[in-house]
Amino acid sequence: MGDVRCVIHRDPGKTGSTVVLHLDGDFDRESGAELRRELRQAFDRARNSRVVVDMAGVDLIGSECLEVLLVGYTRAMRSGHGYEVVNATGHVHQALQATGLCPRTDEHLYTPAATDTIEQLLADLS
């Protein structure tokens, strides 16, 4: 297991406060409880404002931690908080895309990247 570091700080905004939860490290099975605790504290501090989970420093995320982030989304929807997961990259971003927590960056993920490829395949068949 890698080192996990969760840092919470408040970022004042025009409509209130945004609580930003900065995550660094590998978030595997053993990190789920710590992430749950830190996310709960972020919601407590946010009151009815927005919670932003910054994933810039996360290199690995396991299914347990994905579940914690999804529970956070559900809590935000039920309690009127804003909730956003940002700055995920690589495999972490792909996992978050699968859950719907991050928007898809490529709407044509399963189609050829260029029309030249299709035209070339058709030409090869002729």
N, CA, C and O of each residue as an XYZ file, in Angstrom:
504
protein
N       0.846     -1.175      0.000
C       0.000      0.000      0.000
C       0.888      1.234      0.000
O       1.879      1.299      0.728
N       0.528      2.206     -0.818
C       1.254      3.465     -0.840
C       0.806      4.374      0.280
O      -0.184      4.106      0.959
N       1.538      5.440      0.464
C       1.155      6.413      1.476
C      -0.090      7.150      1.021
O      -0.219      7.505     -0.150
N      -0.995      7.376      1.939
C      -2.212      8.118      1.653
C      -2.184      9.385      2.478
O      -1.934      9.358      3.683
N      -2.444     10.491      1.811
C      -2.471     11.766      2.527
C      -3.717     12.502      2.087
O      -3.914     12.746      0.896
N      -4.540     12.848      3.023
C      -5.739     13.616      2.733
C      -5.609     14.969      3.409
O      -5.390     15.051      4.618
N      -5.741     16.000      2.648
C      -5.655     17.355      3.180
C      -6.953     18.061      2.846
O      -7.388     18.042      1.695
N      -7.580     18.682      3.831
C      -8.816     19.419      3.606
C      -8.547     20.890      3.863
O      -7.947     21.253      4.875
N      -8.992     21.730      2.949
C      -8.954     23.162      3.232
C     -10.173     23.827      2.612
O     -10.711     23.361      1.609
N     -10.592     24.911      3.220
C     -11.753     25.663      2.743
C     -11.289     26.739      1.784
O     -10.280     27.411      2.001
N     -12.039     26.878      0.743
C     -11.761     27.865     -0.281
C     -12.961     28.796     -0.355
O     -13.993     28.396     -0.896
N     -12.878     30.010      0.158
C     -14.052     30.879      0.126
C     -14.453     31.205     -1.309
O     -13.609     31.494     -2.157
N     -15.750     31.154     -1.560
C     -16.283     31.483     -2.876
C     -17.307     32.588     -2.766
O     -17.613     33.051     -1.668
N     -17.831     33.008     -3.881
C     -18.802     34.100     -3.891
C     -20.124     33.704     -3.236
O     -20.793     34.537     -2.625
N     -20.498     32.423     -3.368
C     -21.788     31.989     -2.836
C     -21.638     31.208     -1.542
O     -22.565     30.504     -1.143
N     -20.534     31.308     -0.902
C     -20.311     30.556      0.325
C     -18.931     29.951      0.295
O     -18.012     30.518     -0.297
N     -18.779     28.831      0.911
C     -17.471     28.183      0.965
C     -17.486     26.897      0.165
O     -18.479     26.170      0.140
N     -16.386     26.636     -0.475
C     -16.156     25.359     -1.133
C     -15.108     24.633     -0.317
O     -14.054     25.194     -0.020
N     -15.382     23.400      0.048
C     -14.403     22.590      0.749
C     -13.728     21.714     -0.286
O     -14.383     20.944     -0.989
N     -12.408     21.839     -0.374
C     -11.636     21.059     -1.322
C     -10.900     19.967     -0.564
O     -10.161     20.247      0.380
N     -11.102     18.728     -0.975
C     -10.416     17.579     -0.389
C      -9.352     17.149     -1.392
O      -9.664     16.564     -2.429
N      -8.090     17.446     -1.071
C      -6.972     17.076     -1.941
C      -6.518     15.665     -1.578
O      -6.228     15.384     -0.415
N      -6.458     14.784     -2.562
C      -6.037     13.412     -2.314
C      -4.710     13.145     -3.000
O      -4.496     13.545     -4.144
N      -3.824     12.465     -2.290
C      -2.529     12.066     -2.831
C      -2.271     10.623     -2.454
O      -2.552     10.216     -1.327
N      -1.740      9.843     -3.382
C      -1.308      8.488     -3.080
C      -2.110      7.427     -3.787
O      -2.826      7.701     -4.750
N      -1.980      6.206     -3.294
C      -2.699      5.048     -3.827
C      -3.891      4.768     -2.925
O      -3.732      4.576     -1.720
N      -5.068      4.744     -3.501
C      -6.285      4.519     -2.725
C      -6.794      3.116     -3.020
O      -7.610      2.906     -3.918
N      -6.296      2.168     -2.250
C      -6.676      0.778     -2.413
C      -7.673      0.386     -1.323
O      -8.231      1.247     -0.642
N      -7.889     -0.898     -1.167
C      -8.875     -1.413     -0.214
C      -8.656     -0.871      1.197
O      -9.616     -0.531      1.889
N      -7.410     -0.791      1.619
C      -7.097     -0.376      2.986
C      -7.286      1.128      3.204
O      -7.285      1.596      4.343
N      -7.444      1.871      2.127
C      -7.603      3.328      2.229
C      -9.058      3.764      2.322
O      -9.338      4.930      2.599
N      -9.984      2.843      2.096
C     -11.404      3.181      2.047
C     -11.927      3.842      3.308
O     -12.664      4.825      3.236
N     -11.552      3.310      4.458
C     -12.048      3.864      5.724
C     -11.543      5.289      5.931
O     -12.295      6.155      6.377
N     -10.268      5.536      5.609
C      -9.716      6.880      5.772
C     -10.390      7.858      4.811
O     -10.717      8.982      5.193
N     -10.597      7.434      3.570
C     -11.266      8.293      2.600
C     -12.693      8.604      3.044
O     -13.144      9.744      2.930
N     -13.399      7.606      3.544
C     -14.767      7.804      4.033
C     -14.795      8.837      5.161
O     -15.647      9.725      5.178
N     -13.868      8.714      6.089
C     -13.792      9.633      7.227
C     -13.493     11.064      6.750
O     -14.133     12.016      7.196
N     -12.531     11.205      5.855
C     -12.165     12.533      5.356
C     -13.293     13.159      4.535
O     -13.527     14.364      4.624
N     -13.980     12.361      3.750
C     -15.090     12.882      2.959
C     -16.251     13.310      3.864
O     -16.897     14.328      3.614
N     -16.507     12.537      4.900
C     -17.547     12.903      5.871
C     -17.209     14.243      6.526
O     -18.081     15.099      6.676
N     -15.942     14.426      6.918
C     -15.525     15.697      7.516
C     -15.657     16.851      6.524
O     -16.020     17.963      6.907
N     -15.364     16.588      5.257
C     -15.510     17.635      4.238
C     -16.963     18.065      4.126
O     -17.244     19.261      4.039
N     -17.888     17.122      4.127
C     -19.307     17.475      4.072
C     -19.747     18.220      5.320
O     -20.543     19.155      5.236
N     -19.234     17.812      6.482
C     -19.576     18.509      7.723
C     -19.105     19.958      7.685
O     -19.814     20.856      8.140
N     -17.922     20.185      7.149
C     -17.387     21.546      7.062
C     -18.086     22.373      5.995
O     -18.201     23.592      6.126
N     -18.547     21.724      4.954
C     -19.173     22.448      3.845
C     -20.560     22.957      4.210
O     -21.052     23.906      3.600
N     -21.176     22.352      5.173
C     -22.561     22.649      5.515
C     -23.408     22.497      4.262
O     -23.599     21.360      3.830
N     -23.919     23.524      3.659
C     -24.717     23.363      2.443
C     -23.998     23.881      1.205
O     -24.633     24.215      0.205
N     -22.683     23.946      1.274
C     -21.896     24.423      0.145
C     -21.387     23.239     -0.671
O     -21.897     22.123     -0.568
N     -20.391     23.504     -1.465
C     -19.867     22.531     -2.421
C     -18.649     21.800     -1.874
O     -17.820     22.382     -1.175
N     -18.553     20.509     -2.205
C     -17.389     19.699     -1.882
C     -16.729     19.315     -3.205
O     -17.375     18.782     -4.107
N     -15.422     19.599     -3.302
C     -14.644     19.251     -4.486
C     -13.569     18.262     -4.059
O     -12.806     18.526     -3.130
N     -13.513     17.124     -4.740
C     -12.495     16.115     -4.470
C     -11.455     16.222     -5.580
O     -11.731     15.898     -6.735
N     -10.253     16.682     -5.220
C      -9.168     16.879     -6.180
C      -8.325     15.611     -6.231
O      -7.658     15.254     -5.260
N      -8.365     14.938     -7.379
C      -7.699     13.647     -7.550
C      -6.333     13.772     -8.224
O      -5.777     12.762     -8.657
N      -5.779     14.974     -8.325
C      -4.540     15.193     -9.072
C      -3.390     14.313     -8.593
O      -2.562     13.897     -9.404
N      -3.319     14.024     -7.309
C      -2.208     13.244     -6.779
C      -2.484     11.764     -6.635
O      -1.684     11.046     -6.036
N      -3.604     11.287     -7.173
C      -3.977      9.882     -7.012
C      -3.452      9.060     -8.184
O      -3.747      9.349     -9.343
N      -2.667      8.029     -7.861
C      -2.086      7.165     -8.886
C      -2.869      5.877     -9.083
O      -2.780      5.251    -10.139
N      -3.631      5.480     -8.078
C      -4.359      4.214     -8.107
C      -5.620      4.381     -7.286
O      -5.607      5.011     -6.228
N      -6.725      3.806     -7.784
C      -7.954      3.827     -6.997
C      -8.642      2.475     -7.124
O      -8.862      1.966     -8.223
N      -8.970      1.914     -5.977
C      -9.636      0.620     -5.944
C     -11.142      0.775     -5.878
O     -11.665      1.874     -5.691
N     -11.831     -0.349     -6.034
C     -13.287     -0.325     -6.077
C     -13.902      0.162     -4.770
O     -14.961      0.790     -4.789
N     -13.259     -0.116     -3.636
C     -13.795      0.340     -2.349
C     -13.809      1.869     -2.283
O     -14.764      2.471     -1.792
N     -12.753      2.477     -2.777
C     -12.683      3.943     -2.755
C     -13.600      4.561     -3.804
O     -14.138      5.648     -3.592
N     -13.783      3.880     -4.930
C     -14.770      4.346     -5.907
C     -16.160      4.353     -5.276
O     -16.946      5.278     -5.482
N     -16.449      3.306     -4.506
C     -17.744      3.239     -3.828
C     -17.910      4.400     -2.844
O     -18.992      4.980     -2.749
N     -16.852      4.739     -2.116
C     -16.914      5.857     -1.169
C     -17.230      7.153     -1.913
O     -18.048      7.947     -1.448
N     -16.590      7.375     -3.063
C     -16.857      8.585     -3.843
C     -18.285      8.603     -4.383
O     -18.904      9.664     -4.463
N     -18.809      7.437     -4.754
C     -20.206      7.365     -5.214
C     -21.177      7.633     -4.072
O     -22.197      8.293     -4.268
N     -20.869      7.128     -2.884
C     -21.700      7.413     -1.708
C     -21.668      8.919     -1.424
O     -22.686      9.504     -1.055
N     -20.504      9.539     -1.597
C     -20.399     10.990     -1.435
C     -21.303     11.719     -2.411
O     -21.951     12.698     -2.043
N     -21.352     11.255     -3.644
C     -22.232     11.855     -4.645
C     -23.692     11.745     -4.204
O     -24.449     12.712     -4.285
N     -24.075     10.563     -3.739
C     -25.453     10.348     -3.271
C     -25.768     11.259     -2.096
O     -26.847     11.850     -2.043
N     -24.851     11.378     -1.166
C     -25.047     12.261     -0.011
C     -25.222     13.707     -0.463
O     -26.082     14.426      0.046
N     -24.407     14.124     -1.414
C     -24.504     15.492     -1.922
C     -25.873     15.740     -2.555
O     -26.480     16.787     -2.328
N     -26.352     14.801     -3.331
C     -27.652     14.961     -3.988
C     -28.781     15.049     -2.961
O     -29.701     15.852     -3.113
N     -28.711     14.236     -1.935
C     -29.760     14.207     -0.917
C     -29.749     15.429     -0.009
O     -30.797     15.854      0.478
N     -28.559     15.998      0.220
C     -28.457     17.080      1.199
C     -28.332     18.461      0.577
O     -28.268     19.456      1.299
N     -28.295     18.541     -0.735
C     -28.221     19.843     -1.387
C     -26.829     20.413     -1.529
O     -26.675     21.593     -1.843
N     -25.811     19.599     -1.304
C     -24.432     20.029     -1.509
C     -24.101     19.978     -2.999
O     -24.680     19.197     -3.753
N     -23.169     20.815     -3.398
C     -22.544     20.613     -4.700
C     -21.451     19.585     -4.509
O     -20.889     19.484     -3.418
N     -21.135     18.820     -5.538
C     -20.125     17.766     -5.416
C     -19.447     17.598     -6.757
O     -20.108     17.474     -7.788
N     -18.132     17.594     -6.738
C     -17.391     17.467     -7.981
C     -16.090     16.713     -7.729
O     -15.405     16.947     -6.734
N     -15.763     15.810     -8.641
C     -14.493     15.088     -8.609
C     -13.682     15.610     -9.787
O     -14.126     15.524    -10.932
N     -12.480     16.159     -9.513
C     -11.712     16.843    -10.555
C     -10.268     16.352    -10.612
O      -9.759     15.740     -9.673
N      -9.623     16.642    -11.749
C      -8.187     16.456    -11.968
C      -7.707     15.019    -11.946
O      -6.530     14.770    -11.685
N      -8.589     14.069    -12.213
C      -8.153     12.674    -12.307
C      -7.484     12.455    -13.659
O      -7.874     13.055    -14.660
N      -6.472     11.589    -13.677
C      -5.769     11.290    -14.909
C      -5.575      9.785    -15.061
O      -5.727      9.030    -14.100
N      -5.241      9.360    -16.267
C      -4.885      7.974    -16.539
C      -5.952      6.972    -16.151
O      -7.139      7.166    -16.413
N      -5.500      5.883    -15.514
C      -6.413      4.801    -15.124
C      -7.440      5.265    -14.107
O      -8.571      4.780    -14.096
N      -7.051      6.197    -13.258
C      -7.987      6.732    -12.262
C      -9.133      7.439    -12.976
O     -10.296      7.259    -12.614
N      -8.815      8.239    -13.984
C      -9.851      8.937    -14.745
C     -10.762      7.940    -15.461
O     -11.978      8.131    -15.495
N     -10.189      6.884    -16.032
C     -10.996      5.872    -16.710
C     -11.963      5.194    -15.745
O     -13.124      4.961    -16.084
N     -11.486      4.880    -14.551
C     -12.353      4.249    -13.552
C     -13.473      5.190    -13.141
O     -14.615      4.760    -12.979
N     -13.160      6.465    -12.971
C     -14.176      7.442    -12.592
C     -15.162      7.687    -13.725
O     -16.334      7.964    -13.471
N     -14.711      7.590    -14.965
C     -15.617      7.707    -16.107
C     -16.625      6.572    -16.091
O     -17.807      6.782    -16.364
N     -16.162      5.367    -15.771
C     -17.050      4.201    -15.746
C     -18.150      4.361    -14.707
O     -19.251      3.844    -14.895
N     -17.873      5.067    -13.615
C     -18.877      5.264    -12.573
C     -19.780      6.461    -12.863
O     -20.839      6.608    -12.251
N     -19.360      7.317    -13.799
C     -20.110      8.533    -14.094
C     -19.671      9.724    -13.265
O     -20.246     10.805    -13.394
N     -18.664      9.555    -12.416
C     -18.197     10.667    -11.582
C     -17.360     11.674    -12.358
O     -17.253     12.833    -11.956
N     -16.770     11.245    -13.461
C     -16.039     12.143    -14.353
C     -16.665     12.043    -15.739
O     -17.033     10.953    -16.178
N     -16.786     13.164    -16.422
C     -17.367     13.110    -17.763
C     -16.426     12.410    -18.733
O     -15.208     12.410    -18.549
N     -17.005     11.818    -19.759
C     -16.202     11.186    -20.803
C     -15.439     12.264    -21.547
O     -15.976     13.332    -21.841
N     -14.193     11.979    -21.846
C     -13.398     12.929    -22.610
C     -13.398     12.598    -24.088
O     -13.048     13.444    -24.911
N     -13.784     11.386    -24.437
C     -13.807     10.955    -25.824
C     -15.135     10.271    -26.099
O     -15.331      9.114    -25.727
N     -16.040     10.978    -26.746
C     -17.362     10.421    -27.030
C     -17.293      9.292    -28.050
O     -18.244      8.521    -28.182
N     -16.189      9.186    -28.769
C     -16.049      8.169    -29.804
C     -15.023      7.120    -29.395
O     -14.197      6.694    -30.203
N     -15.085      6.713    -28.143
C     -14.071      5.825    -27.590
C     -13.987      4.504    -28.340
O     -12.901      3.939    -28.463
N     -15.108      3.999    -28.843
C     -15.126      2.676    -29.463
C     -15.237      2.731    -30.980
O     -15.568      1.724    -31.607
N     -14.969      3.873    -31.578
C     -15.002      3.994    -33.027
C     -13.622      4.369    -33.522
O     -12.811      4.886    -32.754
N     -13.336      4.116    -34.803
C     -12.025      4.509    -35.320
C     -11.777      5.990    -35.138
O     -12.702      6.799    -35.199
N     -10.536      6.335    -34.915
C     -10.180      7.724    -34.633
C     -10.249      8.606    -35.859
O     -10.439      9.815    -35.728
N     -10.100      8.044    -37.047
C     -10.087      8.870    -38.247
C     -10.924      8.216    -39.339
O     -10.971      6.990    -39.442
N     -11.583      9.033    -40.151
C     -12.372      8.489    -41.261
C     -11.472      7.846    -42.298
O     -11.918      6.983    -43.054
N     -10.198      8.256    -42.345
C      -9.244      7.634    -43.265
C      -9.156      6.137    -42.993
O      -9.017      5.348    -43.927
N      -9.236      5.741    -41.740
C      -9.139      4.336    -41.378
C     -10.280      3.556    -42.003
O     -10.053      2.483    -42.562
N     -11.490      4.062    -41.925
C     -12.648      3.390    -42.504
C     -12.516      3.327    -44.027
O     -12.750      2.284    -44.638
N     -12.143      4.438    -44.619
C     -11.986      4.465    -46.073
C     -10.907      3.488    -46.504
O     -11.062      2.810    -47.519
N      -9.827      3.403    -45.759
C      -8.746      2.471    -46.110
C      -9.227      1.025    -45.984
O      -8.911      0.201    -46.841
N      -9.981      0.703    -44.934
C     -10.509     -0.644    -44.768
C     -11.444     -1.004    -45.920
O     -11.388     -2.124    -46.428
N     -12.292     -0.084    -46.337
C     -13.203     -0.345    -47.455
C     -12.417     -0.539    -48.748
O     -12.754     -1.406    -49.554
N     -11.381      0.255    -48.948
C     -10.559      0.122    -50.145
C      -9.843     -1.220    -50.160
O      -9.706     -1.834    -51.218
N      -9.381     -1.689    -48.994
C      -8.692     -2.972    -48.908
C      -9.622     -4.128    -49.221
O      -9.180     -5.154    -49.737
N     -10.910     -3.978    -48.916
C     -11.878     -5.032    -49.189
C     -12.223     -5.128    -50.670
O     -12.677     -6.180    -51.121
N     -12.024     -4.075    -51.428
C     -12.386     -4.052    -52.846
C     -11.393     -4.775    -53.695
O     -11.556     -4.845    -54.913
